Amino acid sequence: MTFSSANHPVGIIGGTGLTTLSGLEIIGQQQVDTAWGSPSAGLVEGRLGDQPVIFLSRHGNPHRIPPHQVNYRANIQALFEAGVRTVVGVNAVGGIHRDMGPAHIVIPDQIIDYTWGRPSTFFEGELDEVTHIDFTWPYDGDARQILTDAAGGSGAPFSDFGVYGATQGPRLETAAEIRRLERDGCDLVGMTGMPEAVLAAELGMRYVCLGLVVNWAAGKSEHIITMAEIEEAIEKGMSGVKSILEISMAGLGELTPLSRSS
Ligand code: HPA
């Protein structure tokens, strides 16, 4: 089946600090169910500029589902069934790279998965064949370029590269764990990047991450990590995230769906 891009809303999965998306002109809200259970919250249908958008709060609204208990499969499946073929995952992250301090925005290009015990594939149960999807480039190149251009236009401080280390949580890391992640090549650390990215890839969706650094990762500053510091960075950085979303929406909406997703 071929779709015209106009049929495809862009999906936005909001994380910590983005439970609702101000600026979204809301058209409706739907509680949906999937074969994998219920998503974290209702799907909020709306428009950002002229672009149809479906917004989903990853941790529920109000914020209550911890990262290791998010039903990532239901979230991605619900967006897919609602017609979404391009997803922007907004993630609060800790900064490891020296240029990625609080309120910095990152559009990562790679991910390392340190999570465990999370249902992380759609391909299980009674299968006709075993499927190993290619995941060399976990983030969609075209969508990353659009976000990068939008970030340049937004005036917000950002980096257009970075390796996202996905940890299990919900606790933050030890300083030694962060040193290990750094040796592995991670530039930022977060708890929600996986399995979201791979599930989107399994359904052939374009997926891209927009990370907002909300604290220096453990051991990267003189202090322990406090909620006050995190809230301050969210307050400071979220307007940049929102303006990148607004600027990029039309371009993301024009992307043709990957053929694997039809
Ligand atoms: N570690 C893991 N996840 C996070 C962090 C962190 O320092 N900050 C925000 N999410």
py3Dmol code that shows the C-alpha trace and the ligand (Angstrom):
import py3Dmol

protein = """\
ATOM      1  CA  MET A   1       0.000   0.000   0.000  1.00  0.00           C
ATOM      2  CA  THR A   2       1.319   3.501  -0.756  1.00  0.00           C
ATOM      3  CA  PHE A   3       0.392   6.496   1.348  1.00  0.00           C
ATOM      4  CA  SER A   4       0.625  10.140   0.502  1.00  0.00           C
ATOM      5  CA  SER A   5       2.610  11.860   3.237  1.00  0.00           C
ATOM      6  CA  ALA A   6      -0.448  13.981   4.042  1.00  0.00           C
ATOM      7  CA  ASN A   7      -2.075  10.865   5.489  1.00  0.00           C
ATOM      8  CA  HIS A   8       0.643  10.500   8.074  1.00  0.00           C
ATOM      9  CA  PRO A   9       0.662  12.375  11.310  1.00  0.00           C
ATOM     10  CA  VAL A  10       4.066  12.792  12.960  1.00  0.00           C
ATOM     11  CA  GLY A  11       4.279  11.046  16.342  1.00  0.00           C
ATOM     12  CA  ILE A  12       5.869  12.837  19.283  1.00  0.00           C
ATOM     13  CA  ILE A  13       6.646  10.850  22.415  1.00  0.00           C
ATOM     14  CA  GLY A  14       7.188  13.295  25.248  1.00  0.00           C
ATOM     15  CA  GLY A  15       9.313  12.346  28.227  1.00  0.00           C
ATOM     16  CA  THR A  16      10.119  13.974  31.558  1.00  0.00           C
ATOM     17  CA  GLY A  17       9.344  17.685  31.291  1.00  0.00           C
ATOM     18  CA  LEU A  18       7.107  17.195  28.269  1.00  0.00           C
ATOM     19  CA  THR A  19       3.934  15.568  29.599  1.00  0.00           C
ATOM     20  CA  THR A  20       1.822  17.918  27.528  1.00  0.00           C
ATOM     21  CA  LEU A  21       2.848  19.893  24.471  1.00  0.00           C
ATOM     22  CA  SER A  22       1.892  23.539  24.722  1.00  0.00           C
ATOM     23  CA  GLY A  23       1.506  25.062  21.276  1.00  0.00           C
ATOM     24  CA  LEU A  24      -0.265  21.919  20.081  1.00  0.00           C
ATOM     25  CA  GLU A  25      -3.705  22.763  18.784  1.00  0.00           C
ATOM     26  CA  ILE A  26      -5.630  19.803  20.193  1.00  0.00           C
ATOM     27  CA  ILE A  27      -8.276  18.227  17.989  1.00  0.00           C
ATOM     28  CA  GLY A  28      -9.096  15.173  20.078  1.00  0.00           C
ATOM     29  CA  GLN A  29      -7.880  12.544  22.484  1.00  0.00           C
ATOM     30  CA  GLN A  30      -8.289   8.790  22.150  1.00  0.00           C
ATOM     31  CA  GLN A  31      -7.802   6.014  24.704  1.00  0.00           C
ATOM     32  CA  VAL A  32      -6.666   3.061  22.623  1.00  0.00           C
ATOM     33  CA  ASP A  33      -5.675  -0.526  23.289  1.00  0.00           C
ATOM     34  CA  THR A  34      -3.238  -2.726  21.402  1.00  0.00           C
ATOM     35  CA  ALA A  35      -2.372  -6.413  21.238  1.00  0.00           C
ATOM     36  CA  TRP A  36       0.507  -5.535  23.601  1.00  0.00           C
ATOM     37  CA  GLY A  37      -1.646  -3.728  26.168  1.00  0.00           C
ATOM     38  CA  SER A  38      -2.446  -0.090  26.767  1.00  0.00           C
ATOM     39  CA  PRO A  39      -0.116   2.756  25.927  1.00  0.00           C
ATOM     40  CA  SER A  40       1.107   5.060  28.700  1.00  0.00           C
ATOM     41  CA  ALA A  41      -1.669   7.606  28.076  1.00  0.00           C
ATOM     42  CA  GLY A  42      -4.341   8.592  25.578  1.00  0.00           C
ATOM     43  CA  LEU A  43      -3.180   9.611  22.107  1.00  0.00           C
ATOM     44  CA  VAL A  44      -3.552  13.373  21.758  1.00  0.00           C
ATOM     45  CA  GLU A  45      -4.399  14.303  18.191  1.00  0.00           C
ATOM     46  CA  GLY A  46      -3.603  17.805  17.103  1.00  0.00           C
ATOM     47  CA  ARG A  47      -1.735  20.163  14.834  1.00  0.00           C
ATOM     48  CA  LEU A  48       1.592  21.841  15.246  1.00  0.00           C
ATOM     49  CA  GLY A  49       1.503  24.607  12.643  1.00  0.00           C
ATOM     50  CA  ASP A  50      -0.176  22.877   9.718  1.00  0.00           C
ATOM     51  CA  GLN A  51       1.197  19.445  10.471  1.00  0.00           C
ATOM     52  CA  PRO A  52      -1.043  16.747  11.978  1.00  0.00           C
ATOM     53  CA  VAL A  53       0.624  15.362  15.085  1.00  0.00           C
ATOM     54  CA  ILE A  54      -0.121  12.598  17.539  1.00  0.00           C
ATOM     55  CA  PHE A  55       1.362  13.258  20.954  1.00  0.00           C
ATOM     56  CA  LEU A  56       1.905  10.550  23.562  1.00  0.00           C
ATOM     57  CA  SER A  57       3.208  11.124  27.068  1.00  0.00           C
ATOM     58  CA  ARG A  58       5.739   8.326  27.676  1.00  0.00           C
ATOM     59  CA  HIS A  59       5.392   8.289  31.449  1.00  0.00           C
ATOM     60  CA  GLY A  60       1.621   8.921  31.459  1.00  0.00           C
ATOM     61  CA  ASN A  61      -0.190  12.102  32.301  1.00  0.00           C
ATOM     62  CA  PRO A  62       0.270  12.881  35.131  1.00  0.00           C
ATOM     63  CA  HIS A  63       3.866  11.554  35.083  1.00  0.00           C
ATOM     64  CA  ARG A  64       3.773   8.231  36.993  1.00  0.00           C
ATOM     65  CA  ILE A  65       5.229   5.297  34.986  1.00  0.00           C
ATOM     66  CA  PRO A  66       8.957   4.734  35.664  1.00  0.00           C
ATOM     67  CA  PRO A  67      11.260   4.113  32.672  1.00  0.00           C
ATOM     68  CA  HIS A  68      11.606   0.346  33.241  1.00  0.00           C
ATOM     69  CA  GLN A  69       7.824  -0.103  33.421  1.00  0.00           C
ATOM     70  CA  VAL A  70       6.795   1.876  30.356  1.00  0.00           C
ATOM     71  CA  ASN A  71       4.925  -0.382  27.917  1.00  0.00           C
ATOM     72  CA  TYR A  72       7.122   0.582  24.967  1.00  0.00           C
ATOM     73  CA  ARG A  73       5.529  -2.001  22.686  1.00  0.00           C
ATOM     74  CA  ALA A  74       2.015  -0.669  23.311  1.00  0.00           C
ATOM     75  CA  ASN A  75       3.207   2.921  22.802  1.00  0.00           C
ATOM     76  CA  ILE A  76       4.865   2.222  19.452  1.00  0.00           C
ATOM     77  CA  GLN A  77       2.096  -0.099  18.262  1.00  0.00           C
ATOM     78  CA  ALA A  78      -0.588   2.480  19.157  1.00  0.00           C
ATOM     79  CA  LEU A  79       1.220   5.200  17.195  1.00  0.00           C
ATOM     80  CA  PHE A  80       1.680   2.843  14.236  1.00  0.00           C
ATOM     81  CA  GLU A  81      -2.005   1.905  14.222  1.00  0.00           C
ATOM     82  CA  ALA A  82      -2.917   5.609  14.374  1.00  0.00           C
ATOM     83  CA  GLY A  83      -1.057   6.044  11.075  1.00  0.00           C
ATOM     84  CA  VAL A  84       2.228   7.456  12.386  1.00  0.00           C
ATOM     85  CA  ARG A  85       5.276   6.547  10.282  1.00  0.00           C
ATOM     86  CA  THR A  86       7.772   9.083  11.693  1.00  0.00           C
ATOM     87  CA  VAL A  87       8.354   9.351  15.440  1.00  0.00           C
ATOM     88  CA  VAL A  88      10.288  11.937  17.436  1.00  0.00           C
ATOM     89  CA  GLY A  89      11.213  10.636  20.884  1.00  0.00           C
ATOM     90  CA  VAL A  90      11.929  13.496  23.268  1.00  0.00           C
ATOM     91  CA  ASN A  91      14.188  12.331  26.096  1.00  0.00           C
ATOM     92  CA  ALA A  92      15.616  13.936  29.216  1.00  0.00           C
ATOM     93  CA  VAL A  93      19.245  12.809  29.499  1.00  0.00           C
ATOM     94  CA  GLY A  94      22.381  13.221  31.579  1.00  0.00           C
ATOM     95  CA  GLY A  95      25.422  14.793  29.913  1.00  0.00           C
ATOM     96  CA  ILE A  96      28.739  12.897  29.717  1.00  0.00           C
ATOM     97  CA  HIS A  97      30.476  14.713  26.820  1.00  0.00           C
ATOM     98  CA  ARG A  98      32.166  17.899  28.020  1.00  0.00           C
ATOM     99  CA  ASP A  99      30.108  20.062  25.646  1.00  0.00           C
ATOM    100  CA  MET A 100      26.797  18.523  26.766  1.00  0.00           C
ATOM    101  CA  GLY A 101      25.934  20.298  30.003  1.00  0.00           C
ATOM    102  CA  PRO A 102      22.500  21.081  31.457  1.00  0.00           C
ATOM    103  CA  ALA A 103      19.997  22.651  28.990  1.00  0.00           C
ATOM    104  CA  HIS A 104      22.050  21.504  25.978  1.00  0.00           C
ATOM    105  CA  ILE A 105      20.073  19.773  23.220  1.00  0.00           C
ATOM    106  CA  VAL A 106      21.413  16.652  21.502  1.00  0.00           C
ATOM    107  CA  ILE A 107      20.330  14.867  18.329  1.00  0.00           C
ATOM    108  CA  PRO A 108      22.191  11.579  18.842  1.00  0.00           C
ATOM    109  CA  ASP A 109      23.331   9.366  15.988  1.00  0.00           C
ATOM    110  CA  GLN A 110      23.995   6.137  17.875  1.00  0.00           C
ATOM    111  CA  ILE A 111      22.828   4.203  20.908  1.00  0.00           C
ATOM    112  CA  ILE A 112      24.205   1.506  23.208  1.00  0.00           C
ATOM    113  CA  ASP A 113      21.635  -0.556  25.078  1.00  0.00           C
ATOM    114  CA  TYR A 114      22.426  -1.356  28.739  1.00  0.00           C
ATOM    115  CA  THR A 115      18.796  -2.033  29.704  1.00  0.00           C
ATOM    116  CA  TRP A 116      17.698  -5.508  30.719  1.00  0.00           C
ATOM    117  CA  GLY A 117      14.465  -7.404  31.225  1.00  0.00           C
ATOM    118  CA  ARG A 118      12.339  -5.047  29.153  1.00  0.00           C
ATOM    119  CA  PRO A 119      10.089  -6.578  26.500  1.00  0.00           C
ATOM    120  CA  SER A 120      12.041  -5.302  23.534  1.00  0.00           C
ATOM    121  CA  THR A 121      10.773  -7.003  20.398  1.00  0.00           C
ATOM    122  CA  PHE A 122       7.552  -7.552  18.508  1.00  0.00           C
ATOM    123  CA  PHE A 123       9.036 -10.724  17.045  1.00  0.00           C
ATOM    124  CA  GLU A 124       8.263 -13.373  19.641  1.00  0.00           C
ATOM    125  CA  GLY A 125       5.691 -16.073  20.241  1.00  0.00           C
ATOM    126  CA  GLU A 126       4.419 -18.219  17.364  1.00  0.00           C
ATOM    127  CA  LEU A 127       6.513 -16.963  14.453  1.00  0.00           C
ATOM    128  CA  ASP A 128       6.608 -18.113  10.832  1.00  0.00           C
ATOM    129  CA  GLU A 129      10.284 -17.187  10.672  1.00  0.00           C
ATOM    130  CA  VAL A 130      13.015 -15.683  12.819  1.00  0.00           C
ATOM    131  CA  THR A 131      13.605 -12.002  12.018  1.00  0.00           C
ATOM    132  CA  HIS A 132      16.790 -10.040  12.679  1.00  0.00           C
ATOM    133  CA  ILE A 133      16.267  -6.426  11.643  1.00  0.00           C
ATOM    134  CA  ASP A 134      19.164  -4.223  10.591  1.00  0.00           C
ATOM    135  CA  PHE A 135      19.842  -1.648  13.336  1.00  0.00           C
ATOM    136  CA  THR A 136      23.200  -0.265  12.168  1.00  0.00           C
ATOM    137  CA  TRP A 137      21.798   3.277  12.178  1.00  0.00           C
ATOM    138  CA  PRO A 138      19.180   3.398  14.945  1.00  0.00           C
ATOM    139  CA  TYR A 139      18.074   6.950  14.136  1.00  0.00           C
ATOM    140  CA  ASP A 140      16.604   7.963  10.776  1.00  0.00           C
ATOM    141  CA  GLY A 141      19.106  10.026   8.782  1.00  0.00           C
ATOM    142  CA  ASP A 142      16.535  12.206   6.981  1.00  0.00           C
ATOM    143  CA  ALA A 143      14.665  13.023  10.181  1.00  0.00           C
ATOM    144  CA  ARG A 144      17.950  13.793  11.956  1.00  0.00           C
ATOM    145  CA  GLN A 145      18.895  16.227   9.204  1.00  0.00           C
ATOM    146  CA  ILE A 146      15.547  18.006   9.517  1.00  0.00           C
ATOM    147  CA  LEU A 147      15.901  18.266  13.315  1.00  0.00           C
ATOM    148  CA  THR A 148      19.489  19.493  12.932  1.00  0.00           C
ATOM    149  CA  ASP A 149      18.448  22.237  10.502  1.00  0.00           C
ATOM    150  CA  ALA A 150      15.599  23.216  12.828  1.00  0.00           C
ATOM    151  CA  ALA A 151      17.950  23.292  15.820  1.00  0.00           C
ATOM    152  CA  GLY A 152      20.273  25.594  13.862  1.00  0.00           C
ATOM    153  CA  GLY A 153      17.341  27.920  13.209  1.00  0.00           C
ATOM    154  CA  SER A 154      16.094  27.824  16.791  1.00  0.00           C
ATOM    155  CA  GLY A 155      19.106  29.529  18.345  1.00  0.00           C
ATOM    156  CA  ALA A 156      19.219  26.874  21.097  1.00  0.00           C
ATOM    157  CA  PRO A 157      22.602  25.325  21.991  1.00  0.00           C
ATOM    158  CA  PHE A 158      22.755  21.859  20.438  1.00  0.00           C
ATOM    159  CA  SER A 159      24.971  19.047  19.138  1.00  0.00           C
ATOM    160  CA  ASP A 160      24.083  17.040  16.044  1.00  0.00           C
ATOM    161  CA  PHE A 161      25.942  13.907  17.151  1.00  0.00           C
ATOM    162  CA  GLY A 162      26.194  11.721  20.187  1.00  0.00           C
ATOM    163  CA  VAL A 163      26.047   8.173  21.444  1.00  0.00           C
ATOM    164  CA  TYR A 164      23.107   7.617  23.793  1.00  0.00           C
ATOM    165  CA  GLY A 165      23.750   5.093  26.567  1.00  0.00           C
ATOM    166  CA  ALA A 166      20.400   3.602  27.588  1.00  0.00           C
ATOM    167  CA  THR A 167      20.451   2.479  31.233  1.00  0.00           C
ATOM    168  CA  GLN A 168      17.873   0.556  33.219  1.00  0.00           C
ATOM    169  CA  GLY A 169      17.061   2.972  36.026  1.00  0.00           C
ATOM    170  CA  PRO A 170      15.067   4.084  37.793  1.00  0.00           C
ATOM    171  CA  ARG A 171      18.099   4.944  39.917  1.00  0.00           C
ATOM    172  CA  LEU A 172      20.758   7.192  38.466  1.00  0.00           C
ATOM    173  CA  GLU A 173      24.201   5.733  37.762  1.00  0.00           C
ATOM    174  CA  THR A 174      27.295   5.519  39.939  1.00  0.00           C
ATOM    175  CA  ALA A 175      30.330   7.602  38.952  1.00  0.00           C
ATOM    176  CA  ALA A 176      32.142   4.387  37.953  1.00  0.00           C
ATOM    177  CA  GLU A 177      29.245   3.338  35.732  1.00  0.00           C
ATOM    178  CA  ILE A 178      29.413   6.685  33.968  1.00  0.00           C
ATOM    179  CA  ARG A 179      33.195   6.307  33.526  1.00  0.00           C
ATOM    180  CA  ARG A 180      32.505   2.903  31.961  1.00  0.00           C
ATOM    181  CA  LEU A 181      29.866   4.377  29.636  1.00  0.00           C
ATOM    182  CA  GLU A 182      32.346   7.081  28.663  1.00  0.00           C
ATOM    183  CA  ARG A 183      35.013   4.458  27.854  1.00  0.00           C
ATOM    184  CA  ASP A 184      32.388   2.717  25.723  1.00  0.00           C
ATOM    185  CA  GLY A 185      31.942   5.955  23.774  1.00  0.00           C
ATOM    186  CA  CYS A 186      28.676   7.236  25.268  1.00  0.00           C
ATOM    187  CA  ASP A 187      28.135  11.007  25.211  1.00  0.00           C
ATOM    188  CA  LEU A 188      24.824  11.053  27.034  1.00  0.00           C
ATOM    189  CA  VAL A 189      22.863   8.733  29.286  1.00  0.00           C
ATOM    190  CA  GLY A 190      19.151   8.181  29.635  1.00  0.00           C
ATOM    191  CA  MET A 191      16.672   5.509  30.680  1.00  0.00           C
ATOM    192  CA  THR A 192      14.084   5.582  27.898  1.00  0.00           C
ATOM    193  CA  GLY A 193      15.946   5.455  24.580  1.00  0.00           C
ATOM    194  CA  MET A 194      15.583   1.671  24.403  1.00  0.00           C
ATOM    195  CA  PRO A 195      13.656  -0.380  23.480  1.00  0.00           C
ATOM    196  CA  GLU A 196      11.643   2.496  21.978  1.00  0.00           C
ATOM    197  CA  ALA A 197      14.065   2.998  19.069  1.00  0.00           C
ATOM    198  CA  VAL A 198      14.287  -0.665  18.108  1.00  0.00           C
ATOM    199  CA  LEU A 199      10.545  -1.251  18.323  1.00  0.00           C
ATOM    200  CA  ALA A 200       9.951   1.638  15.918  1.00  0.00           C
ATOM    201  CA  ALA A 201      12.587   0.106  13.628  1.00  0.00           C
ATOM    202  CA  GLU A 202      10.903  -3.304  13.795  1.00  0.00           C
ATOM    203  CA  LEU A 203       7.711  -1.725  12.438  1.00  0.00           C
ATOM    204  CA  GLY A 204       9.704   0.100   9.753  1.00  0.00           C
ATOM    205  CA  MET A 205       9.025   3.541  11.192  1.00  0.00           C
ATOM    206  CA  ARG A 206      11.401   6.458  10.970  1.00  0.00           C
ATOM    207  CA  TYR A 207      12.582   7.233  14.514  1.00  0.00           C
ATOM    208  CA  VAL A 208      14.679  10.105  15.790  1.00  0.00           C
ATOM    209  CA  CYS A 209      15.667  11.252  19.285  1.00  0.00           C
ATOM    210  CA  LEU A 210      15.652  14.817  20.557  1.00  0.00           C
ATOM    211  CA  GLY A 211      17.540  14.785  23.853  1.00  0.00           C
ATOM    212  CA  LEU A 212      17.536  17.534  26.434  1.00  0.00           C
ATOM    213  CA  VAL A 213      20.413  17.354  28.913  1.00  0.00           C
ATOM    214  CA  VAL A 214      18.945  17.959  32.373  1.00  0.00           C
ATOM    215  CA  ASN A 215      22.000  17.233  34.540  1.00  0.00           C
ATOM    216  CA  TRP A 216      25.675  16.371  34.377  1.00  0.00           C
ATOM    217  CA  ALA A 217      25.933  12.578  34.559  1.00  0.00           C
ATOM    218  CA  ALA A 218      27.084  11.098  37.893  1.00  0.00           C
ATOM    219  CA  GLY A 219      30.639  12.126  38.777  1.00  0.00           C
ATOM    220  CA  LYS A 220      30.811  14.733  35.993  1.00  0.00           C
ATOM    221  CA  SER A 221      30.248  17.657  38.348  1.00  0.00           C
ATOM    222  CA  GLU A 222      31.347  18.498  41.886  1.00  0.00           C
ATOM    223  CA  HIS A 223      27.848  17.760  43.198  1.00  0.00           C
ATOM    224  CA  ILE A 224      25.428  14.893  43.499  1.00  0.00           C
ATOM    225  CA  ILE A 225      22.431  15.092  41.163  1.00  0.00           C
ATOM    226  CA  THR A 226      19.381  16.853  42.590  1.00  0.00           C
ATOM    227  CA  MET A 227      15.804  17.166  41.355  1.00  0.00           C
ATOM    228  CA  ALA A 228      16.148  20.949  41.731  1.00  0.00           C
ATOM    229  CA  GLU A 229      19.012  20.959  39.200  1.00  0.00           C
ATOM    230  CA  ILE A 230      16.984  18.787  36.825  1.00  0.00           C
ATOM    231  CA  GLU A 231      13.904  21.005  37.084  1.00  0.00           C
ATOM    232  CA  GLU A 232      15.991  24.109  36.460  1.00  0.00           C
ATOM    233  CA  ALA A 233      17.498  22.621  33.282  1.00  0.00           C
ATOM    234  CA  ILE A 234      14.064  21.537  32.037  1.00  0.00           C
ATOM    235  CA  GLU A 235      12.772  25.055  32.636  1.00  0.00           C
ATOM    236  CA  LYS A 236      15.735  26.522  30.769  1.00  0.00           C
ATOM    237  CA  GLY A 237      15.963  24.037  27.889  1.00  0.00           C
ATOM    238  CA  MET A 238      12.405  23.005  27.078  1.00  0.00           C
ATOM    239  CA  SER A 239      11.581  26.143  25.110  1.00  0.00           C
ATOM    240  CA  GLY A 240      14.412  25.227  22.685  1.00  0.00           C
ATOM    241  CA  VAL A 241      13.037  21.688  22.359  1.00  0.00           C
ATOM    242  CA  LYS A 242       9.569  23.030  21.605  1.00  0.00           C
ATOM    243  CA  SER A 243      10.813  25.482  19.023  1.00  0.00           C
ATOM    244  CA  ILE A 244      12.832  22.722  17.293  1.00  0.00           C
ATOM    245  CA  LEU A 245       9.680  20.592  17.188  1.00  0.00           C
ATOM    246  CA  GLU A 246       7.656  23.468  15.753  1.00  0.00           C
ATOM    247  CA  ILE A 247      10.239  24.357  13.093  1.00  0.00           C
ATOM    248  CA  SER A 248      10.842  20.752  12.049  1.00  0.00           C
ATOM    249  CA  MET A 249       7.248  19.538  11.918  1.00  0.00           C
ATOM    250  CA  ALA A 250       6.423  20.443   8.302  1.00  0.00           C
ATOM    251  CA  GLY A 251       9.629  18.793   7.032  1.00  0.00           C
ATOM    252  CA  LEU A 252       9.074  15.671   9.124  1.00  0.00           C
ATOM    253  CA  GLY A 253       5.505  15.494   7.838  1.00  0.00           C
ATOM    254  CA  GLU A 254       6.759  15.498   4.241  1.00  0.00           C
ATOM    255  CA  LEU A 255       9.009  12.475   4.688  1.00  0.00           C
ATOM    256  CA  THR A 256       7.722   9.520   2.743  1.00  0.00           C
ATOM    257  CA  PRO A 257       7.169   6.429   4.850  1.00  0.00           C
ATOM    258  CA  LEU A 258       9.853   3.764   4.558  1.00  0.00           C
ATOM    259  CA  SER A 259       8.662   0.950   2.326  1.00  0.00           C
ATOM    260  CA  ARG A 260       9.103  -1.561   5.191  1.00  0.00           C
ATOM    261  CA  SER A 261       6.275   0.135   7.115  1.00  0.00           C
ATOM    262  CA  SER A 262       3.461  -0.379   4.624  1.00  0.00           C
TER     263      SER A 262
END
"""
ligand_1 = """\
10
HPA
N 21.110 9.162 33.943
C 20.134 8.404 33.376
N 19.002 8.928 32.931
C 18.829 10.255 33.032
C 19.809 11.089 33.613
C 21.009 10.511 34.081
O 21.913 11.188 34.616
N 19.317 12.344 33.576
C 18.098 12.268 32.971
N 17.795 11.005 32.656
"""
view = py3Dmol.view(width=600, height=400)
view.addModel(protein, "pdb")
view.setStyle({"model": 0}, {"cartoon": {"style": "trace"}})
view.addModel(ligand_1, "xyz")
view.setStyle({"model": 1}, {"stick": {}})
view.zoomTo()
view.show()
